[in-house]
Amino acid sequence: MSATHNPAPTVMATAVAAFPNIAEVQVKLAEAGYIADPHIAGVVSLAAQLGKPLLAEGPAGTGKTELAKAIARSLNARLIRLQCYEGLDESRALYEWDYRKQLLRIQAVRQEEAGDWNAIEDDIFGEEYLLHRPLLEAIQAEDDVVLLIDEVDRLDIETEALLLEILSDFQVSIPELGTVHARQHPLVVLTSNNSRDLSEALKRRCLFMHVGYPTVDREREIILTAVPGITENLAEQIARIVRTLRDLNLKKSPSVSETIDWARVLVLQGKTDVTTDTVIEHLSVLLKHQSDIEKATEELTGA
């Protein structure tokens, strides 16, 4: 069958206009509820200007997924998310044929006694029988789209290879239908918790950015933005205590979202200062392993 041809795709104009430089990215993301440091803002700006996928790698809980969501909000773009997991295959990531609909069509044709199989095959492998999964949906979208490929390091190496055509040429090859080209380049954000090394082929197609835990100052600003009614003094105390906990080499350090949860708890309880007893009482909000809670308690009490 002949390939599907679309006009040459262009970089998403909205992203180019909205993210011309670091300062503008920081402003736009802050308006969307995300406090970006200059490094993050700089890479986002370059990704928008170049039309390159952005690979954000770092520990779990540092705000990589939230960054993609904030980019979509700041651009007023639709977020299409592919949540990666072990065993994810082409039929869930790219596309699959609607076999039930195809079977019904074959049965209908047979009842009409039109037995030309070649004509039937051409018919049932048309676009109306194609089920769009996140990757295909993103490149065929006519509206502004941010494509989030979340936790790409959880994919099998073989499945990771499916992404290469999308990320380099923004197209999908469908054997029965031809090559489907993107109408425009979606802004693509991949996240990785670095649970395994990604292939060099995948990394070459992306702009790389490490997203670590925020500094005390940046986390204080995040808390102030995310938690209505909190004082600067309390936000400062929370940020410093969480930094201390992260320095303990725990099994799982507190994530930014867990820091925000704790800040909300303290505001709900009317706390204006944080004591050692308060921290110990609330460790289960910040830490999710009993061994970490015991270790942090020992450090805090000097036991």
Sine and cosine of phi, psi and omega as CSV:
sin_phi,cos_phi,sin_psi,cos_psi,sin_omega,cos_omega
0.00,0.00,0.47,-0.88,-0.04,-1.00
-0.97,0.26,0.51,-0.86,-0.02,-1.00
-0.95,0.32,0.42,-0.91,0.07,-1.00
-1.00,0.03,0.84,-0.54,-0.04,-1.00
-0.93,-0.36,0.74,-0.67,0.08,-1.00
-0.84,-0.54,0.31,-0.95,0.08,-1.00
-0.85,0.53,0.44,-0.90,-0.01,-1.00
-0.83,0.56,0.79,-0.62,-0.06,-1.00
-0.94,0.34,0.48,-0.87,0.02,-1.00
-0.86,-0.51,0.37,-0.93,0.07,-1.00
-0.88,0.47,0.61,-0.79,-0.03,-1.00
-0.86,0.51,0.94,-0.35,-0.14,-0.99
-0.87,0.49,-0.57,0.82,-0.02,-1.00
-0.87,0.49,-0.67,0.75,-0.02,-1.00
-0.92,0.38,-0.65,0.76,0.01,-1.00
-0.87,0.49,-0.70,0.71,-0.04,-1.00
-0.95,0.32,-0.59,0.81,-0.10,-1.00
-0.98,0.18,-0.47,0.88,-0.10,-0.99
-0.87,-0.50,0.85,0.52,-0.07,-1.00
-0.97,0.25,-0.39,0.92,-0.04,-1.00
-0.38,-0.92,0.11,-0.99,-0.09,-1.00
-0.87,0.50,-0.74,0.67,-0.06,-1.00
-0.87,0.50,-0.67,0.74,-0.03,-1.00
-0.93,0.37,-0.61,0.80,0.05,-1.00
-0.89,0.46,-0.70,0.71,0.00,-1.00
-0.87,0.49,-0.66,0.75,0.01,-1.00
-0.91,0.42,-0.75,0.66,-0.05,-1.00
-0.89,0.45,-0.68,0.74,0.00,-1.00
-0.94,0.35,-0.61,0.79,0.05,-1.00
-0.88,0.48,-0.64,0.77,0.05,-1.00
-0.89,0.45,-0.46,0.89,0.03,-1.00
-1.00,-0.02,0.09,1.00,0.08,-1.00
1.00,-0.01,0.28,0.96,-0.01,-1.00
-0.84,-0.54,0.84,-0.55,0.01,-1.00
-1.00,-0.05,0.95,-0.30,-0.06,-1.00
-0.98,-0.20,0.70,-0.72,0.12,-0.99
-0.99,0.17,0.18,-0.98,-0.06,-1.00
-0.86,0.52,-0.55,0.84,0.00,-1.00
-0.90,0.43,-0.77,0.64,0.01,-1.00
-0.87,0.49,-0.73,0.68,-0.03,-1.00
-0.88,0.48,-0.62,0.78,-0.01,-1.00
-0.90,0.44,-0.68,0.73,-0.01,-1.00
-0.94,0.34,-0.61,0.79,0.06,-1.00
-0.88,0.48,-0.68,0.73,0.01,-1.00
-0.88,0.47,-0.70,0.72,0.01,-1.00
-0.90,0.44,-0.66,0.75,0.01,-1.00
-0.88,0.48,-0.66,0.75,0.01,-1.00
-0.92,0.40,-0.71,0.71,-0.06,-1.00
-0.93,0.36,-0.60,0.80,-0.06,-1.00
-1.00,-0.01,-0.26,0.97,-0.08,-1.00
0.94,0.35,0.51,0.86,-0.03,-1.00
-0.98,-0.20,0.57,-0.82,0.12,-0.99
-0.89,0.46,0.51,-0.86,-0.01,-1.00
-0.93,-0.37,0.84,-0.55,0.04,-1.00
-0.97,-0.24,0.93,-0.37,0.02,-1.00
-0.98,-0.22,0.90,-0.43,-0.08,-1.00
-0.86,-0.50,0.60,-0.80,0.02,-1.00
0.26,-0.96,0.01,-1.00,-0.02,-1.00
-0.87,0.50,0.43,-0.90,0.08,-1.00
-0.89,0.45,0.65,-0.76,0.09,-1.00
1.00,0.01,0.28,0.96,-0.01,-1.00
-0.99,-0.17,0.04,1.00,0.10,-0.99
0.99,-0.14,0.35,0.94,-0.04,-1.00
-0.94,0.35,-0.73,0.69,0.02,-1.00
-0.91,0.42,-0.65,0.76,0.00,-1.00
-0.90,0.44,-0.53,0.85,0.05,-1.00
-0.87,0.49,-0.73,0.69,0.01,-1.00
-0.88,0.47,-0.66,0.75,0.02,-1.00
-0.90,0.44,-0.65,0.76,0.00,-1.00
-0.92,0.39,-0.61,0.79,0.06,-1.00
-0.87,0.50,-0.71,0.71,0.01,-1.00
-0.89,0.46,-0.69,0.72,0.01,-1.00
-0.90,0.45,-0.66,0.75,-0.05,-1.00
-0.93,0.37,-0.44,0.90,0.01,-1.00
-1.00,-0.09,-0.05,1.00,-0.10,-0.99
0.82,0.57,0.64,0.77,-0.05,-1.00
-0.96,-0.29,0.37,-0.93,0.04,-1.00
-0.98,0.19,0.73,-0.68,0.05,-1.00
-1.00,-0.07,0.85,-0.53,0.11,-0.99
-0.93,-0.36,0.84,-0.54,-0.14,-0.99
-0.90,-0.44,0.79,-0.61,0.17,-0.98
-0.96,-0.29,0.96,-0.28,0.03,-1.00
-1.00,0.10,0.90,-0.43,-0.08,-1.00
-0.99,0.12,0.52,-0.86,0.07,-1.00
-0.37,-0.93,0.33,-0.94,0.01,-1.00
-0.90,0.44,0.78,-0.62,-0.01,-1.00
0.99,-0.14,-0.11,0.99,0.07,-1.00
-0.87,0.49,0.76,-0.65,-0.05,-1.00
-0.83,-0.55,-0.03,-1.00,-0.08,-1.00
-0.85,0.53,-0.60,0.80,-0.07,-1.00
-0.93,0.36,-0.36,0.93,0.03,-1.00
-0.98,-0.18,-0.38,0.92,-0.05,-1.00
-0.99,-0.13,-0.67,0.75,-0.11,-0.99
-0.97,-0.25,-0.94,0.35,-0.06,-1.00
-0.23,-0.97,0.25,-0.97,0.24,-0.97
-0.46,-0.89,0.33,-0.94,0.01,-1.00
-1.00,0.08,0.58,-0.81,0.03,-1.00
-0.99,0.14,1.00,0.07,-0.12,-0.99
-0.88,0.47,-0.58,0.81,-0.01,-1.00
-0.90,0.44,-0.70,0.72,-0.01,-1.00
-0.93,0.38,-0.62,0.79,0.03,-1.00
-0.90,0.45,-0.68,0.73,-0.01,-1.00
-0.89,0.45,-0.66,0.75,0.03,-1.00
-0.88,0.47,-0.62,0.78,0.01,-1.00
-0.92,0.39,-0.67,0.74,0.02,-1.00
-0.88,0.48,-0.70,0.72,0.00,-1.00
-0.89,0.45,-0.63,0.77,0.00,-1.00
-0.91,0.42,-0.65,0.76,-0.01,-1.00
-0.91,0.40,-0.66,0.75,0.01,-1.00
-0.89,0.46,-0.64,0.77,0.03,-1.00
-0.90,0.43,-0.47,0.88,0.05,-1.00
-0.99,0.11,-0.04,1.00,0.02,-1.00
0.87,0.50,0.59,0.80,0.11,-0.99
-0.97,-0.25,0.99,-0.12,-0.20,-0.98
-1.00,-0.10,0.25,0.97,0.02,-1.00
-0.96,0.28,0.98,-0.19,-0.08,-1.00
-0.90,0.44,-0.61,0.79,0.00,-1.00
-0.86,0.50,-0.65,0.76,0.02,-1.00
-0.93,0.37,-0.63,0.77,0.03,-1.00
-0.89,0.45,-0.68,0.73,-0.03,-1.00
-0.89,0.46,-0.69,0.73,0.04,-1.00
-0.87,0.49,-0.58,0.81,-0.04,-1.00
-0.95,0.31,-0.77,0.64,-0.14,-0.99
-0.97,0.23,-0.20,0.98,0.09,-1.00
-0.96,-0.26,0.55,0.83,0.13,-0.99
-1.00,0.01,0.16,-0.99,-0.10,-1.00
-0.90,0.44,-0.43,0.91,-0.03,-1.00
-0.93,0.36,-0.26,0.96,0.02,-1.00
-0.98,-0.18,0.12,0.99,-0.07,-1.00
-0.99,-0.12,0.80,-0.60,0.06,-1.00
-1.00,-0.08,0.87,-0.50,-0.05,-1.00
-0.99,0.11,0.84,-0.54,0.15,-0.99
-0.99,-0.12,0.09,-1.00,-0.19,-0.98
-0.77,0.63,-0.68,0.73,-0.07,-1.00
-0.92,0.38,-0.71,0.71,0.01,-1.00
-0.93,0.36,-0.63,0.78,0.02,-1.00
-0.87,0.50,-0.63,0.77,-0.05,-1.00
-0.92,0.40,-0.67,0.74,-0.07,-1.00
-0.99,0.17,-0.31,0.95,0.04,-1.00
-1.00,-0.07,-0.07,1.00,-0.04,-1.00
-0.91,0.41,0.63,-0.78,0.07,-1.00
-0.99,-0.11,-0.31,0.95,0.06,-1.00
-1.00,-0.03,0.13,-0.99,0.02,-1.00
-0.93,0.36,0.75,-0.67,-0.09,-1.00
-0.71,-0.70,0.66,-0.75,0.25,-0.97
-0.94,-0.34,0.86,-0.50,0.00,-1.00
-0.99,-0.12,0.89,-0.45,0.04,-1.00
-0.97,-0.22,0.90,-0.44,0.10,-0.99
-0.97,-0.24,0.99,-0.13,-0.24,-0.97
-1.00,-0.05,0.75,-0.67,0.03,-1.00
0.85,0.53,0.81,0.59,-0.05,-1.00
-0.89,0.46,-0.39,0.92,0.01,-1.00
-0.94,0.35,-0.17,0.99,0.04,-1.00
-1.00,0.08,-0.17,0.99,0.02,-1.00
-0.95,0.30,0.48,-0.88,0.22,-0.98
-0.91,0.41,0.47,-0.88,-0.02,-1.00
-0.86,0.52,-0.62,0.79,0.00,-1.00
-0.91,0.42,-0.65,0.76,0.00,-1.00
-0.95,0.32,-0.56,0.83,0.05,-1.00
-0.83,0.56,-0.56,0.83,-0.02,-1.00
-0.89,0.45,-0.41,0.91,0.03,-1.00
-0.89,0.46,-0.43,0.90,-0.07,-1.00
-0.98,0.22,-0.33,0.94,-0.19,-0.98
-0.89,0.46,-0.67,0.74,0.00,-1.00
-0.91,0.41,-0.64,0.77,0.02,-1.00
-0.89,0.45,-0.73,0.68,-0.14,-0.99
-0.97,0.23,-0.38,0.93,-0.01,-1.00
-0.99,-0.11,-0.71,0.70,-0.10,-0.99
-0.92,-0.40,-0.08,1.00,-0.04,-1.00
0.77,0.64,0.82,0.57,0.04,-1.00
-0.50,-0.86,0.31,-0.95,0.04,-1.00
-0.76,-0.65,0.78,-0.63,0.05,-1.00
-1.00,-0.08,0.87,-0.50,0.01,-1.00
-0.91,-0.42,0.93,-0.37,-0.12,-0.99
-0.77,0.63,-0.68,0.74,-0.08,-1.00
-0.98,0.17,-0.28,0.96,-0.16,-0.99
-0.87,-0.50,-0.49,0.87,-0.05,-1.00
0.89,-0.45,-0.37,-0.93,-0.02,-1.00
-0.98,-0.20,0.82,-0.57,0.03,-1.00
-0.99,-0.17,0.87,-0.48,-0.04,-1.00
-0.99,-0.12,0.50,-0.86,0.04,-1.00
-0.93,0.37,0.60,-0.80,0.10,-1.00
-0.97,0.22,-0.56,0.83,0.14,-0.99
-0.46,-0.89,0.36,-0.93,0.02,-1.00
-0.97,0.26,0.88,-0.47,0.18,-0.98
-0.94,0.35,0.42,-0.91,0.13,-0.99
-0.98,0.17,0.87,-0.49,-0.14,-0.99
-0.96,-0.29,0.76,-0.65,0.09,-1.00
-0.83,-0.55,0.85,-0.53,0.10,-0.99
-0.96,-0.29,0.65,-0.76,0.09,-1.00
-0.88,-0.47,0.52,-0.85,0.03,-1.00
-0.59,-0.81,0.73,-0.69,0.09,-1.00
-1.00,0.01,0.14,0.99,0.07,-1.00
0.89,0.46,0.58,0.81,0.05,-1.00
-0.97,0.23,-0.33,0.94,0.14,-0.99
-0.47,-0.88,0.32,-0.95,0.04,-1.00
-0.96,0.27,0.75,-0.66,0.09,-1.00
-0.99,0.16,0.37,-0.93,-0.03,-1.00
-0.93,0.37,0.49,-0.87,0.05,-1.00
-0.90,0.45,-0.54,0.84,0.01,-1.00
-0.89,0.46,-0.65,0.76,0.02,-1.00
-0.93,0.37,-0.71,0.71,-0.04,-1.00
-0.89,0.45,-0.58,0.81,-0.02,-1.00
-0.88,0.47,-0.47,0.88,-0.06,-1.00
-0.99,0.12,-0.07,1.00,-0.14,-0.99
-0.84,-0.54,0.37,-0.93,0.29,-0.96
-1.00,0.03,0.77,-0.64,-0.11,-0.99
-1.00,-0.08,0.61,-0.79,0.06,-1.00
-0.56,-0.83,0.80,-0.60,0.10,-0.99
-1.00,0.00,0.78,-0.62,0.04,-1.00
-0.90,-0.43,0.97,-0.23,0.03,-1.00
-0.99,-0.11,-0.08,-1.00,0.07,-1.00
-0.91,0.41,0.59,-0.81,-0.07,-1.00
-0.93,0.36,0.39,-0.92,0.15,-0.99
-0.92,0.40,0.23,-0.97,0.02,-1.00
-0.85,0.52,-0.71,0.71,-0.03,-1.00
-0.89,0.46,-0.69,0.72,-0.02,-1.00
-0.93,0.36,-0.62,0.79,0.00,-1.00
-0.92,0.38,-0.57,0.82,0.08,-1.00
-0.86,0.50,-0.69,0.73,0.02,-1.00
-0.91,0.41,-0.61,0.79,0.05,-1.00
-0.89,0.46,-0.71,0.71,0.00,-1.00
-0.88,0.47,-0.71,0.70,-0.01,-1.00
-0.88,0.47,-0.57,0.82,0.01,-1.00
-0.96,0.28,-0.62,0.78,-0.16,-0.99
-1.00,0.00,-0.33,0.94,-0.12,-0.99
-0.87,-0.49,0.99,-0.16,0.01,-1.00
-0.88,0.48,0.65,-0.76,0.10,-0.99
1.00,0.06,-0.07,1.00,-0.01,-1.00
-0.99,0.16,0.57,-0.83,0.01,-1.00
-1.00,0.05,0.38,-0.93,0.04,-1.00
-0.89,0.46,-0.60,0.80,-0.01,-1.00
-0.90,0.44,-0.71,0.70,0.00,-1.00
-0.92,0.38,-0.65,0.76,0.03,-1.00
-0.87,0.48,-0.64,0.77,0.04,-1.00
-0.89,0.45,-0.71,0.70,0.01,-1.00
-0.88,0.48,-0.70,0.71,-0.01,-1.00
-0.88,0.48,-0.72,0.69,-0.03,-1.00
-0.88,0.48,-0.65,0.76,-0.02,-1.00
-0.95,0.32,-0.63,0.78,0.02,-1.00
-0.92,0.40,-0.68,0.73,0.01,-1.00
-0.90,0.45,-0.63,0.77,0.06,-1.00
-0.87,0.50,-0.66,0.75,0.03,-1.00
-0.88,0.47,-0.67,0.74,0.02,-1.00
-0.90,0.44,-0.64,0.77,0.00,-1.00
-0.92,0.40,-0.41,0.91,0.01,-1.00
-0.99,0.17,-0.01,1.00,-0.07,-1.00
-1.00,0.05,0.06,1.00,-0.02,-1.00
0.84,0.55,0.81,0.59,-0.02,-1.00
-0.98,0.18,0.22,-0.98,0.06,-1.00
-0.90,0.43,-0.65,0.76,0.09,-1.00
-0.61,-0.79,0.91,-0.41,0.01,-1.00
-0.95,0.31,0.42,-0.91,0.03,-1.00
-0.88,0.48,0.72,-0.69,0.06,-1.00
-0.99,0.15,0.20,-0.98,0.05,-1.00
-0.89,0.45,-0.63,0.77,0.00,-1.00
-0.91,0.42,-0.57,0.82,0.04,-1.00
-0.95,0.33,-0.56,0.83,0.11,-0.99
-0.88,0.48,-0.70,0.71,0.01,-1.00
-0.90,0.44,-0.66,0.75,0.04,-1.00
-0.85,0.52,-0.69,0.72,-0.01,-1.00
-0.91,0.42,-0.67,0.74,0.03,-1.00
-0.86,0.52,-0.65,0.76,0.01,-1.00
-0.91,0.41,-0.62,0.78,0.05,-1.00
-0.87,0.49,-0.72,0.69,-0.03,-1.00
-0.90,0.44,-0.62,0.78,0.04,-1.00
-0.92,0.39,-0.68,0.73,0.01,-1.00
-0.88,0.48,-0.54,0.84,-0.01,-1.00
-1.00,0.06,-0.01,1.00,0.05,-1.00
0.96,0.27,0.39,0.92,-0.02,-1.00
-0.97,0.26,0.64,-0.76,0.09,-1.00
-0.91,-0.41,-0.31,0.95,0.07,-1.00
-0.67,-0.75,0.38,-0.93,-0.03,-1.00
-0.92,-0.40,0.87,-0.50,0.05,-1.00
-0.99,-0.16,0.21,-0.98,0.05,-1.00
-0.86,0.51,-0.67,0.75,0.01,-1.00
-0.88,0.47,-0.62,0.78,0.02,-1.00
-0.90,0.44,-0.69,0.73,0.01,-1.00
-0.87,0.49,-0.74,0.67,-0.02,-1.00
-0.88,0.47,-0.65,0.76,0.00,-1.00
-0.88,0.48,-0.54,0.84,-0.11,-0.99
-0.96,-0.27,0.22,0.98,-0.05,-1.00
-0.86,0.51,-0.49,0.87,-0.01,-1.00
-0.93,0.36,-0.29,0.96,0.09,-1.00
-0.97,0.24,-0.57,0.82,-0.10,-0.99
-1.00,-0.08,-0.53,0.85,-0.11,-0.99
-0.87,-0.49,0.60,-0.80,-0.12,-0.99
-0.86,-0.51,0.27,0.96,0.10,-1.00
-0.77,-0.64,0.73,-0.68,-0.04,-1.00
-0.87,0.50,-0.60,0.80,0.01,-1.00
-0.89,0.45,-0.58,0.81,0.05,-1.00
-0.93,0.37,-0.65,0.76,0.01,-1.00
-0.89,0.46,-0.69,0.73,0.00,-1.00
-0.91,0.42,-0.66,0.76,0.00,-1.00
-0.91,0.42,-0.70,0.71,0.01,-1.00
-0.91,0.42,-0.62,0.78,0.02,-1.00
-0.89,0.45,-0.67,0.74,0.04,-1.00
-0.88,0.48,-0.67,0.74,-0.01,-1.00
-0.92,0.39,-0.64,0.77,-0.06,-1.00
-0.96,0.29,-0.54,0.84,-0.03,-1.00
-1.00,-0.09,-0.20,0.98,-0.04,-1.00
0.96,0.29,0.32,0.95,-0.03,-1.00
-0.97,0.26,0.00,0.00,0.00,0.00
